[in-house]
Structures are given as structure tokens and as C-alpha cells.
Amino acid sequence: MSARQPVILCELSRDTKDLIDDYVEALKAKAPSIGRRRHGMNKNEFWRSGLFRAAIEQLRGTQAATIHEKRKFVENVLGFLKKQSKITDWKFSGSGERHDYEVHIGDRICVIEAKGCLDGNNTNIFQRPANADEFIIWSLCQNPGSDPRHNAWSGIHTRLSAEIIHRKERVDGLIIWDMLCGTKGRVCPKLTGKPERATEIDGIQVPPPCLYLFPRTIPDARNNPKPACWDIDDVKFLKILYDAFRCDAQDVVKIGIEVRMSGPNVERKTIWERDGIIVTKSKWTEIKRAR
């Protein structure tokens, strides 16, 4: 990665990392005494038993499986937009469809696929429905110890750009915005010195979202090597978020994707452009699955 400016404005702060590390050490120190009346083990027996590791793994599985907080955040945002008549209607469709939400904006349908932190294989799993006028991926990361900049790079360049080219499936935009944004666990630089940019939904203050615009057409090494990106006014749902949640030009990034042949291999380059300025770009990277 060659970076002059960050691919996303927020970052994993040293204070948050130190707080998490301190809590881990405190938890480990107290672990043998928790539930001692039940397990009856001394400190050495406790650590040899594997009970702590088993408990952590169970908690990890429970946390990974829960989608309640993610759904609540998305649905609070959609409910807020509907109440303000910014959208016509919305419905959850995740239980029976590959995607999660359909948002109606007049006679247009925006289909939303909700994801986690973007650095996992789940980011590669999506399908644009035939009825979608717009197809948006929405990243909601529940882990305050996860690095937003690593996630944005991994999700956009490593995963989404490769999938778009390889599968010839268009993604119009990406939202990176969730229930942790603006909290003590993930301080938002947009609100530093400008708390008036926050918007209240369901009793909490949320910062403006981070919005990413993708190419209008599928990049193709032979026929379409450098397609133009959408503008914010073209992707209606992202424009609605932009207006409703006090975004400015720094909150919108165009994701240019260039593609070329290198011998028998397909390579792509990803370019981040914020407010007309290229802030970073990748090296040419082979799409290995396209061999």
C-alpha cells in the first residue's frame, strides 16, 4: 500500500489499544478466581485445564454469530430516513434472500448487503439482484480493537475490486459506518472540534458516514480498462445519507479500478480519490483466481 493520506479518516487509536490491552491483562489476572467455588482449581490447575480458552472461544462464537446490534443500527438509520420522507419505504429481506435490505426511493430500489469488518472472507460473498437499481455494501464492524484503515484497504482493494472484476458484478457503493463510530471505543475525527456535525438517532449521537463510490461499469482488461466512477449525486441512497447526516466532501471517496493484462494474467490497480485529489493507490496486483 502506498499512502499519502489515509484511505479512511478514522483509525485505531493508541488510547483504545492500550485500554483493550489493560483490560486483557486484568481479565487474565482475575480469571483463575472467577467461579472458583464451582471449578475448585488452584491457579496452575486452572491454566492447565483449558477452561479459560474454552470460555473465550465460546464468547468469540457468540459474538460472531450475533447480528442484533448491526440490524438495530441499520434499521434505526432507515427508520430515521423514512420518518423524514427521505426514502419511500424499506424492508428487511435477509432471512430469505442473499442480500439484507431493500430500500425504495420513489420508483428506485436500492439493495443493501450488510457486512462486518471487511477484512474477512465474508466480504467476498455477495450477489447483485436483478431488480437492484443500486447495489450497496454496508460495513458494520463490532470490534473496537480492529484497525479501520486495514479493514478499508483489505475490503476495497484485496477483496471487492478483485470480485467485481472476476465475477463481472457491479457494486455501486460502500458505506463504512456503525454503532461504534463516535464512541469512546472508536473516536471519530469528524466530530473532533465539530460536535455539531453529529446527528441524533434513537437517542444516540452518530457522526457522518464514510461513503465510497465505485465504477459505473465493470472494469475489463480488453474492453473497459479504466471506467469512470459514479458521482455522489448519481447513487441516490448515498446522496440521501450525505445530505441527512451532515457529510462534506472529505467523507466521500471515489474508488477507481484500473485493469490490464500482464501476459496471461489479469492485474488491477485501485485508486482512492477524495475531493478531486488522489490520496493513495495500490500497486498493480494480480487477480490470481482469474487464471
Beta strands, then each sheet from edge to edge (+ up, - down):
strand 1: 2-3
strand 2: 89-92
strand 3: 101-105
strand 4: 108-115
strand 5: 134-139
strand 6: 173-176
strand 7: 199-201
strand 8: 204-206
strand 9: 210-213
strand 10: 252-262
strand 11: 265-274
strand 12: 277-281
strand 13: 285-286
sheet 1: 1+ 12- 11+ 10- 9- 6+ 5+ 4+ 3- 2+
sheet 2: 1+ 12- 11+ 13-
sheet 3: 7+ 8-
end
